Amino acid sequence: LLKIMLGEMDIDSGIIKKGDIKIGYFDQNRKMLDDNKNLIETFCPMGGDRIEVRGKNMHVYGYLKQFLFPKEFLDKKIGILSGGEKSRVALALMFTKDYDVLVLDEPTNDLDIPTINILEEYLMEFKGAVIFVSHDRYFVDKIAKKLFIFKGDGIVEESHIPYTEYLEIEKEIKLIENVKVKMENENKKEYDK
């Protein structure tokens, strides 16, 4: 679904209506990064050492420090960074751009707790829409205002309850269904006697 929304994949049927919006995409595989560039080249491709972040002109190190990068990382190539460090670079780079919608595919993968907290803070301050896929229920509980639950066979449920609460309700429903099936089977055995 994310790839369809981003125009990277065609739909089988139906219509997709999309307005004139700027979409920022965080790909869990971090394809937006060039392993041969260092952090300065990544954030300042036209040269210099300053970037615009949310209307503020900042030194690139001052900004990257917010994403837990020490100064000595500025000249390191992206290719030698760990998966978590690459994710931090990709997220930091995304937040330097002006987007109406952020689409995030498993944004907490490879991230440590301090970085997840930074990501949550940036997302809560973001003025546009955020669409994300995540298996991190604590992250979903904190960030999601609405859930779209894909049940399979084209069935999508919409919910406004926290994800953890949704999981508990689903567990209870499954338990009730199992008890019901068990009782029906027992009744059938009694009837067959």
URGI-V275277 format. One record per residue. RES is the residue in three letters. SS is DSSP state (h for helix, s for strand, l for the rest). BURIAL is b if it has 16 or more other C-alpha atoms within 10 Angstrom, else e. Layout:
res: <RES & RES>
ss: <SS & SS>
burial: <BURIAL & BURIAL>
This chain:
res: <LEU & LEU & LYS & ILE & MET & LEU & GLY & GLU & MET & ASP & ILE & ASP & SER & GLY & ILE & ILE & LYS & LYS & GLY & ASP & ILE & LYS & ILE & GLY & TYR & PHE & ASP & GLN & ASN & ARG & LYS & MET & LEU & ASP & ASP & ASN & LYS & ASN & LEU & ILE & GLU & THR & PHE & CYS & PRO & MET & GLY & GLY & ASP & ARG & ILE & GLU & VAL & ARG & GLY & LYS & ASN & MET & HIS & VAL & TYR & GLY & TYR & LEU & LYS & GLN & PHE & LEU & PHE & PRO & LYS & GLU & PHE & LEU & ASP & LYS & LYS & ILE & GLY & ILE & LEU & SER & GLY & GLY & GLU & LYS & SER & ARG & VAL & ALA & LEU & ALA & LEU & MET & PHE & THR & LYS & ASP & TYR & ASP & VAL & LEU & VAL & LEU & ASP & GLU & PRO & THR & ASN & ASP & LEU & ASP & ILE & PRO & THR & ILE & ASN & ILE & LEU & GLU & GLU & TYR & LEU & MET & GLU & PHE & LYS & GLY & ALA & VAL & ILE & PHE & VAL & SER & HIS & ASP & ARG & TYR & PHE & VAL & ASP & LYS & ILE & ALA & LYS & LYS & LEU & PHE & ILE & PHE & LYS & GLY & ASP & GLY & ILE & VAL & GLU & GLU & SER & HIS & ILE & PRO & TYR & THR & GLU & TYR & LEU & GLU & ILE & GLU & LYS & GLU & ILE & LYS & LEU & ILE & GLU & ASN & VAL & LYS & VAL & LYS & MET & GLU & ASN & GLU & ASN & LYS & LYS & GLU & TYR & ASP & LYS>
ss: <l & h & h & h & h & l & l & l & l & l & l & l & l & l & l & l & l & l & l & l & l & l & s & s & s & s & l & l & l & l & l & l & l & l & l & l & l & s & h & h & h & h & h & l & l & l & l & l & l & s & s & s & s & l & l & s & s & s & s & h & h & h & h & h & h & l & l & l & l & l & h & h & h & l & l & l & s & h & h & h & l & l & h & h & h & h & h & h & h & h & h & h & h & h & l & l & l & l & l & l & s & s & s & s & s & l & l & l & l & l & l & l & h & h & h & h & h & h & h & h & h & h & h & h & h & l & l & l & s & s & s & s & s & l & l & l & h & h & h & h & h & h & h & l & l & l & s & s & s & s & s & s & l & l & s & s & s & s & s & l & l & l & h & h & h & h & h & h & h & h & h & h & h & h & h & h & h & h & h & h & h & h & h & h & h & h & h & h & h & h & h & h & l>
burial: <e & e & e & e & e & e & e & e & e & e & e & e & e & e & e & e & e & e & e & e & e & e & b & b & b & b & b & b & e & b & e & e & b & e & b & e & b & b & b & b & b & b & b & e & e & e & e & e & e & b & b & b & b & e & e & e & e & e & e & b & b & e & b & b & e & e & b & e & b & e & e & e & e & b & e & b & b & b & e & e & e & e & b & e & b & b & b & b & b & b & b & b & b & b & b & b & e & b & b & e & b & b & b & b & b & b & b & b & b & b & b & e & e & e & b & b & e & b & b & b & e & e & b & e & e & b & e & e & e & b & e & b & e & e & e & e & e & e & b & b & b & e & b & b & e & e & b & e & e & e & e & e & e & e & e & e & e & e & e & e & e & b & b & e & e & e & e & e & e & e & e & e & e & e & e & e & e & e & e & e & e & e & e & e & e & e & e & e & e & e & e & e & e>
